[in-house]
Amino acid sequence: MLPVTRYAFLVSPSHNRVYAQAAPALAVAEMAVLAERAFEGRLRDVGTTTLGGLPYVTFTLDDAARPDTAGTDLALLSALSSAYALFVVDGDGDDATLRPVTRAAVDLFDSDLLTVQKYAGKTNEDFTRLLVNVTVAATDRPRDLAGPWTTRPDGARRRLRVLDPMAGRGTTLNQALVRGWDAAGVDVDQKDVEAYATFLRTWLKNHRLKHTAGLSTVRRDGRSLGRRFEATVGATADEYRAGDTIAVELVNADTVRAADLFPAGHFDAIVTDAPYGVQHGNRASGTRGAGGRSTPHDELTRSPVPLLTKALPGWVRLLRRGGAVGISWNVRVAPRAALEDVLRDAGLEVLGDVRDDAAPDPWHGFEHRVDQAIQRDLVVARKPR
Ligand SMILES: C[S@@+](CC[C@H](N)C(=O)[O-])C[C@H]1O[C@@H](n2cnc3c(N)ncnc32)[C@H](O)[C@@H]1O
């Protein structure tokens, strides 16, 4: 038998608050996706156990098989949305002891970047991290999750690029920025773009990070398409001076026009939390002007499927081959099969396709209760190479 190391991690207390009883199951599902995508079969036996009255996720990792990748393995484990404290488990049964493992510093900035903003309609930051993680894991370069960089087929290195095409006030953008990835977003609500611009500028100043930031108007063929907030950030002053900066932008526009805003094939991952049909209705596209102000005639539809049907062809154009789309939505307003159909119709391969004979897990382990009106799930699909 190959030598394997047993690990256990304590599920983050904030995870328990977000998901209540579902927290360990969601942590296992995230871990299982990473095991399948990023560990070449070396990570196995994912499960849960209670130690000292607290929930732990446990697994085995064959780290002897690839000692050269130990640093990347640790970074991948450290990137999980659910992992709080990581341990190696020595011994068995009652004699087992936990040996702390220092996690890799995969987040480049203080966690208050993710937690300071509070507003109605915010997608929980831990859930957003989970959605981002499983979407990047679904790309053809899943180990990119370990750090800021991706390596192109020609060998050149660049930052990973993530788009949230219905970004609100930027929870996904912040999750990308903290990992050193270039982040872009689109939202139809001008107030969201302005609020995010104010937040990020203040946060960058308070943290004394070298940056540029500005709001401008996007024009195409002489017409105003909406406001655009753009920032570049240096993780360190030296990197900023060397021009090695992280780009963040958020554009006020209807997401069905997203393909007009960015170059084709630009993004590695597209991640979005679709409107829930509760507080945030999705406007059937085109019913809002560039200013993004509501009118009494704005039509609120409950299901995100009509909007996704219109928007996905444009989003897919913006995705590179081998890139992935991850969408979370409220299953009370649209069944999973409808979301999968829209993704397939747009030319994508759904991960864990139920029509596949192979077991659909781990992609079906994410459904959980948010509140009385919202039962959330996620679906991930990849653009063929
Ligand atoms: C569930 S919220 C996303 C919240 C975001 N993740 C955050 O934490 O701030 C859905 C977002 O979709 C946006 N939206 C709805 N219809 C849209 C459209 N046609 N184009 C662009 N954005 C749209 C809403 O304005 C809202 O901000």
The ligand as a Gaussian input file, in Angstrom:
#p B3LYP/6-31G(d) Opt

LIG

0 1
 C      -28.040000      37.980000      -6.144000
 S      -27.533000      39.572000      -6.705000
 C      -25.765000      39.408000      -6.762000
 C      -25.149000      40.006000      -5.555000
 C      -23.633000      40.037000      -5.579000
 N      -23.062000      38.704000      -5.674000
 C      -23.159000      40.739000      -4.342000
 O      -22.751000      40.059000      -3.368000
 O      -23.231000      41.979000      -4.280000
 C      -27.963000      39.602000      -8.415000
 C      -27.527000      40.844000      -9.145000
 O      -27.951000      40.724000     -10.503000
 C      -28.143000      42.028000     -10.992000
 N      -28.905000      41.949000     -12.249000
 C      -30.187000      41.560000     -12.421000
 N      -30.529000      41.628000     -13.736000
 C      -29.413000      42.036000     -14.411000
 C      -29.108000      42.300000     -15.782000
 N      -30.036000      42.154000     -16.747000
 N      -27.857000      42.708000     -16.094000
 C      -26.909000      42.869000     -15.129000
 N      -27.142000      42.650000     -13.823000
 C      -28.374000      42.232000     -13.461000
 C      -28.859000      42.723000      -9.856000
 O      -28.744000      44.141000      -9.967000
 C      -28.117000      42.153000      -8.646000
 O      -27.071000      42.998000      -8.250000

